[in-house]
């Protein structure tokens, strides 16, 4: 028997989670063949996915940016939908990208083959667009949530949801590496072209302010791929060529662990910063239209995961017009001058880490196996 699993990730962080789930499913269903097809990045490719097209095509930021690429995204979504209707899998797993994956999940679930659908990483219904829960109920047989507070929203809507924790919390050690002796600042403007377009210049200008006060400082910037590397390298040469900046390909976690402080775009990277226990300064900038739309929709006080998960403002956040080089630099300098505050912050980060560390991929695989009533010897219910 060959199990066919459709799996589509929408961004680099989803690629890592998807790869872990693929490996866990292969281990769980070890008495039969298993084939994965869909959309993934390097990690999922290494785990054995047959890619329908590169993950990069789905990685888009902001409202206006999505609108500009809407025809292409709709064409790609139709391609995925048509493929799985013609080649029905035993289960379809959408990771992230709810606006891409949920419509596909809805159609597959209603199809004559009654394809089981799973969505991993809940849309942020607790932050904005809470009425999406109605569409989610029509789309999914199972929701896998990464954070413990999310299950209550699905319980209230009578949607099966399982808390799995976060795979990054499983692989990153609880005990952090020591801070470097030299002041080392990581600059992470994001993994998408739109993020680097707006956030890259702000971080570089903030770095210039720090460099003038601390001439022995070193800056590090990991880039998601060659395109983002070239984009940020161009900004660096134009805006701040005097900075001692080392731009690398990949190695985001290693760069964070090698740094004293991390200044970064709001997103999944803030969770990784929390897990490696590094003090952070978070910012978000986008087009004026994207910001205006988001401002009217978002219903939460904080935008970074450390602050959301803790329920308090652990780290500074600067959004749009407040995300000035001066504000970023001042926050970085505060950390440099208050090492005791960093120790307190690391303790709080550790407490959150321990909650999120619970074998996410194995939990996900067992929940999917239970949904499909697999008969594998290792197919145990959650």
N, C-alpha and C positions, 0 to 999 in steps of 0.2 A: 504494500500500500504506500502510495506517495501522497503526502500532505502538501497541498499548495497553499502558500500563505502570501497574500498581498500585503505589502507594507510600504507606506509612503511617509517620509520625514520631510518637514518643511524648512528646516534650518540646521546649521552645524551642530547645535546642542542636541537637536533631535536625532541627528546622525549617530552621535555617541550612544544615546539611550537605545536607539533602534538596534545598533550592533549588539549591545548587551542582551537585549530581549531575544534577538535571533539566536545567539549562542545558548541562552537559557532554554529556549524552545527546542533546539536541537538536542540538548542534553535530556530534557524532560521526555521527549518522544524518541528516545534512542533506539527503540525496537523497529523503527521504520524509516523510510526515506522522507526527507522534508526539503521542499524547494521554495525559495523566497524570490519574489519578483515585485518590482515597484520602483521607488525613487529613494536613493540614499547617497550619502557622500563617501569619502574615503574609508571610514570605519565600517560602514555597512557593506561596502564593496569587498573589503577584506573578510567580512563575515560570510560572504557568499551570495549577495543579492544579484539578481539579473536586473540591471538598470534600464528603465524605459527612456530616461533622459537624465542629464546631470542635475544634481540637487541645486546648484547655483541658480538655475532658472526660476526656482520658487522663492529664493531668498530676497524679499523686498521689504522695505521699511516705509512707514508713513502713509497717510491717506492719499495725498496727491501723487506720490510715487506709484502706489498701487493702481490708481486711475490711469496714469500714463502707460502702464504696462498691462492694462486690463485685457485688451484683445489677445495678447500672447498668453496670459494666465488662463483665460477662458478656453483657449485652444488646447493648452496643455491639460486642463482639467477634463475636457471632453475626450482627449486621447486616453487618459487613465481610465475614465468611466467606460468608454467603449471597449478598451482592452479587457477589463475584468468582466464586463457583461458577456463578451465573446469567450473569455477564458475564465470561468468562475472559480475563484479560490475557495478553500474551506473556510477561510476567515480573512477579512480585510482589516488591517490595523493602520489607523491614521495617527501620526505623531505630530503634535503641534499643528500649525497652519489650519486653524478651524474653518476659515472662509474657503479654503481649497478642499479640505478633506470632508467636512460635514455634508456638503451637497452630494459628494460621491457616495458617502456612507448611506445617506438617505435612499438614493436610487438603488444601490446594491441590496440594501435590506428589503426593499419592496419588490425586487426582481422576482421572476418566477423560480429562480434557484434559491430564494430566501437565504442569501449569503449572510452569515453572522458578521457583525461589525463591532469593532472595538476602537475606542479613541483613547489615546494616551496623552496625558498632560492637558488637564481641563482648560478650556477657554476661561479667561478671567471674568466670569460672570459676577464674581464678588467685587469687581472693580468698576465694571461698566458693561452696558448692554446686557443687563440681567435677564431680559426677556428671551435671550437666545436659548434659555433652558427649554423652551417649547420646541425649538428646532432640534435641539440635542436629543430630546426624548424620541423624536421621530427617526433620528439618524442612528442611534447606537443601541446595541444590546448590552454593552458594558463600557463604563468609563473608568479608566485607571488614573487616579489623582496622585500628584507628587507631594502634596502638602496636607497635613492632618486636618486642618480646618475646612477643607473643601468638601468632604463627604456629606456634611450636614445639608448643603444646598441640593445635593442629589437625592438624599433621603427624603427631603421635603417634597420633591417632585416625583417620588416613586421611580427613580432610575437607579439601576444597579450600579454601584460605584465601589471600588476597592482602593484603599490607600496603600500605595506600594513604597512610599519614600522616594528618595532620589539616588540614582545610580552613582552620581558624583560623590555623594556622602559615603558610599560603600568603598570606593576605591581610594579616596584621599584619607590619609591617616588622621586620627583624632588629634594626636600630638603634633603641633606645628613645627616646622623647621625654624631655627634661630634667625632672628633678623640680621641682615648684613651689617658689618661694622661701618661701611661707607654708606653715606646717604645715597640711596638708589630709588628712583621714582619710575614706576611703570606707567606708561601712557597707553591706554586702550580705547581708541576712538570708535571701535565697533568692527563688525565683520561684514557689513554691507556697504555698498558704494555710497548710498544716501547718508548713512551715519558718518562716514569719514568726510564727506563733503562739508557737512555742517560742524561736526565736533572736532575734527582734526585741527583746524586752525586755532580754535579756542584752547585746546590742550597745548599746542606748540607755543602760543603766546604766554600761557600761564607758566610753562617751563622756562621761558626767557626771564620772567620775573624772578623765579626761584634761583636760576643760574647766576643772576647778578648778585644775589645775597649770599649764595652758597656755591662758590666757584668750584668746589671739589665734588659737586653732585654728579651722578651718572643717571642717564635716562635710558629706559628700555621700552621697545614697542614691538609686540608680537603681532603679525598679520595673518589673517585666515588663509590667504592664498596669494598667488603671484600678482593678480590684478589689484588686490587691495594693497599689497606691498608697493607696487609701482605708483599707485595713487597717493599713498601717504609719503612716499619718498619724494615725489614731486612737490608736495606741500612743504615738506621739511626743507628742501633746497631753496624754495622760494621765500619762506617765511622766517626760518630760524637756522640757517646753515652753520651758525657758530656753536650750536648746542652739542654737547657730547652725548649723542643719541645713537644707540645701536638698534636698528630695525631688523627683526628676524622673521622668518617664515615659521608659523606654528609655534609650538612650545609655550602656549599661553600660561599653563599652570606653572611650568618651570620658571618663567619670567616673573610671575607673581611671587613665587617662593623666594626668588633671588632679590626681591625688592623690599624696601622699608615701608613704602606707601604706594597705593594704587589709585590713579585717577582714571576714571573710565565711564563709558557710556552706560546708561541704564539698560539692564537686560539680564540674561542668564549669567553673564560673566560676573555679576555682583554676587551671585550665589557661590561661584567658584572662589571669589575673593574671600567670602565668609568662611568657606571650608578650609582654606589655607591660612586663615586667621590673620589676614592683613588689613590694616586700617585703610579705609577707602574714602574717596571723594567722588560722588556720582553726579553726572550731568546728563541732560537730554536736550538736544536741539534738533529742529527739523524745519520744514518750510512753514511759513506763517499760516497758511491755510490748514495744514495738518495739525499744527498746535492749536489753532482756534477751534477746530472740530473736536479734538481730544479734550480740551479744557471744558467744553460743554457737556461731555459725556462721562468723564472719569469721576467716580464718587468716593475715592479713598484719599486719605491724607498723604500717603507716601507712595513713591514710585519704585523704590529699590527693594529687592527681596529681603535683605537683612532687616530693614525697617518694617516691612510688611509682616514678616514672620515673628518678629519680636513684639510688635504692637507699640513700638516706641521709636523715637528718632535716635538710633545708634550712630548713624553716619550722616554727614551733611549731603544734602541733595540740592541741585541747582537746575531749574527748568527754564528753558528758552531764554528770555531776556535777563534772568538772574544768573544765567550761566556765563558769567564774564571771566576773562582771564584773571582779573584781580580777585574775585571771589574764590576761584579754584586755588590760586596761589596762596591766599590767606589761610585756607583750610589745610593745605599741605604743610605750610609753615607751622600751624598750630600743632599738628602731629609731631613735627620735628622737635618742637620745644616742650612737648609734654609726653615723655615716654611712659609715665605712670598711667596716663589715660589709655595708652595702647594696650597695656597689660589688662586693664579692666575690660576693654573691648574684646580682647582675645578670649577672656573667660566667658563672656556672654555668647560669643560666636561658638565656643565649644559646646555650650548647653544646647544650642539649636542644632549643631552637628549631630549630637547624640540622638536627637529625636528623628532626624531624617535618615539615619543610618539603620536600615532594616532589610537589606537584601532586595532592592527594588526589582531587578531583572527576574530573580527567582519568583518573587511574589506575582509579578506580571505574568510570567509563563504559567504558573499554577492556576491563576485566575482565568486565563485564556483556555487552558486545558479543561478546567471545570465547566466553563461555558459550553465547550464543544463536546463534553462528556467523552473525552479521550479515554482509551482503555490501556494506555501505556502503563507498565508497572510503576513508573515514576510519576504518573499523572495523579497527584493528590490534590484534593480541594484545598482552598486557602483556609 
